[in-house]
Amino acid sequence: MKAIIFILTCLIMTFNSNAQTTKIIAHRGAWKNTNAPQNSIAALEEAIKGKYWGSEFDVCLTKDDVLIVNHDNDFKGIDIATSESKDLLNQRLSNGEKIPTAKEYMLAGINHPIKMIYEIKPNKLGKERTIKSTELSYKLVKNLKALQQTIFISFSYDACLKLREMDTNVQIQYLGNDKSPKQLHIDKITGLDFNIGVYKNHPDYIKEAKKYNMQTNVWTVNDAETMRHFIEQNIDFITTDEPELLKQLLK
């Protein structure tokens, strides 16, 4: 009986040890259980209230080089990449809040203890515009003196490489599925930010990344079973639409 209790205690201690190292990133802010629109300043404020480690948001570039916070290529039928910012910035989210610029969104978060997970969306007009978005994003965050509080993420490997070219220290995570931890390490990318399927197809990636002292994140995990799996794998971050559930599990 004592042996069984000892084994169970060890298992619980191991789970708790892993749980303490896994951090919560609210995907597009804390919106699902708060009625705040995705990618709104209200959703960011809810993430701050929830005391989550980080809040992810998506940034697109307009035709006239304004960075706005929105996930899709269009907003209410207005194509972002080919439209002027004036046509977008007077649009309203479902809670009445206007669609925010990246600067407004960053200013709402940088005076609070939360990491800003800044996703640079690939521009539909091609690499040149994606690089322009990357340059403007980096300059914005640098001018706000928020580089230490920000992790840049992107599906564009060109954007990741451009960020590293601009700054040897800035934190960068790659969202795509076509690079191994070794390749990311060679290219001096800070971490891998892969979806659930990539880790399931490559169960060695988390250990391999840790060998290179790289950060590991998984997206978008919304059920308790999968959350527990990645906590047990000692992943660094879990990005989720259900931060409240993940917070409960980590307790």
N, C-alpha and C positions, 0 to 999 in steps of 0.2 A: 504493500500500500504506500509506504514511504517513497519507494522508487517511482511509482506512478505520479505521486504529488510533485516529486522533484522534476520529472520530465515535463509535466504540465506547466510548472512554474517557469522552467527554462523557455518553453515555447511562448508563454505570455510575455516574458521579459524580452525575447527576441523580437516579437511583433511590436511591442511598445517602443523598443529601441529604433526599429525601422520607422515606425509612425512618427517619432519625434523628428526625423530627418526629412520627411516628405512634407512639402509645402503646397499650399492651395493657391491656384491661380483661377480667378473668376473669369470665365470665358465671355468676352464682350460686356464685362461688368456683372454685377449681381442683379439679374433681370427676371429670371424665370419665376421665382417665388416672391417677387416684390412688386410686380406690375410695372416696373420701369422698362422703357424701350431698350432694346439692345443697342450698345454703343452710345448710349446717352450719358450726359453728365450725371443725371439722376442715378443711372446704374453704377457709375463709378462711385458716387457718394454712398450707395448701398454697400458696395464692396469695402469701402473705408469703414463704414459702420460695423460691418461683419468682421473686421480686423483680419481680413485675408492677406496673405503674403503679397499677392500681386493681382493686377487687373489687366486683362488683355483687351486691346482695341485695334481696329483696322483703319488704315489711312490710305486715301486715294488722292490723286493729283488732278486738278481741273485743267482745262485748256489754258487758262491764264496763270498757271503755276501757284494755285492756292491749295494747301493741304487740308482736306476735310476728312472727318471721321465717318466712315460708312463701310459696310462689308461688301456690298455688291457693286458691280460696275455702273449701276444706275440707281437713282433715288426717285421714286414716284414717277418712273418713266423717263426721267431726265438722264441722259448718258453723261457720266461725270467727265470722262477723258476728253470729250469733244465739246463740252459746255463751259460757259463762263461762270465764275463763282457767284456772280450776282443772281443767276438763275436758280442757284441751289441754296444759298444762304438765307433766303427768305422763306424757305420751306420749313414745315413744322413736323416734329415727331408726334406720335400718338398722345403724348402727355402735354402737348403744347410747347415743349422746348424746341428751339430752332436747331437745325442740324449744326453740330459744332465744328469749328475749325480744329486742327490738331493743336494749335497754340492754346485755344480756349480749354481744350480737354486736358492738356498738360498742366496748365495753370491751376486747374481744379484739383489736381492730384499731387503736385510736387511739394506742397507744404504739409503733407500727411505721411505717416509711416507705411507706405505701400509702394511696391515696385510697379512701374509703368511698363507693361509688356506691349511694345509698340510694333505692330505688324505693318510692314511696307508692302502694299498690294502691288503685284505686277501690273503695269499699265497696259491696257489692251492695244495701244498704239505701238508697242514694241520696246526693245531694250533701251533705246535712247531716252525715252520718257520715264522708264523705270529708274534709270540711273539719275535722271534729273530729280525725281521724287526722293531718291535715296540721299542725294546731296542736300536738298532742302530740308529733309527730315533731320539729318545729322546736325546741320547748322542751327536749326530751330532748338533742338534739345541742348546743344552746346551753349547757345546764347542764353538759354534759361538756367544754365548751370545745373542741369539735371542728368548729366551723363551717368553719374554713379547710381542714380535711382532708376535708370532705364535699361531694359534689355530689348534690343532690336531683333525682330524675327521676320522671316520672309520665305516664300516659296521660290523667289528668284535667287538663284545662286550668284548671278551677276551682282545683285544688290548686296549680298553678303560679302562678296569679295571687294566691292567698292568701299563698303564700310571699313573693312580691315585695312584697305589702302589709305583711307583717310585718318585712321586712328588705330594705333597698335594695342590699345587697352580697352576699347569699347566692347561691351558684351553683345555677342551675336549668336543666334541659334537658327539653324536651317530647318525648314518645315517640309522639304521635299522627301522623296523616298528613294532617290537614286544615288545617294552617297553613303559610304560606310563611315563608321567612327574614325577609322584610320585616315581616310581621305580628308575628313573634316579637320582632323588634328594636323595633317600636313599643311592644310590651307589656313591654319590658325583660326578656325571657327571655334567659338567658345563652347558650343554645345549642340546636341541633337534634340530636335523638337518634333518627334515623329508621331503618327497616328497609331492607334491600337494595333492595326493589322501589320504594320512594319515590325513591331516588337514581337508579335506572334510568329511571324515568318523568320525572324532573326532573334531567337531567344538569348543569344550571347551578346547582343549589342550593349546592354546596360553594363555588364561586367567589362566589356571591352572599352567602353567610354570611360569608365572609372579608372581603368589602367592608364589612360591618357590624361586623367584629372579633368575630364570634361563634364559639363552639366548635362543632365538627362531630364527631358520632359515628355509627357504623353498627352495626347488630345484625341477626341473630347470624351472624357470618361464620366458617364452619368449614372451607372448602376453600382450598387454596393459590392457585388461580387468582383467586378473588374477592378474597382478601387482597391479592395483588399489584396488582390493579386499583385498590383504594382507597388503597393505599400510593402508587401513581403519581399518584393524584388529590390527594395531600398532605392526606388527611383527618387530623384531630387524634387521634381514638381509634377503635379497632376493638374491639368487644365480641365475645367468642368463647368457645365451649366447648372450643376447642383452643388454649389460650394457649402451649403448648409448641411447636406448629407455627409459630405466628405469631412467636414469639421466634426460632426458627431462621431464618425468612425475613428478619427485621429485622437479623439479624447479617450 
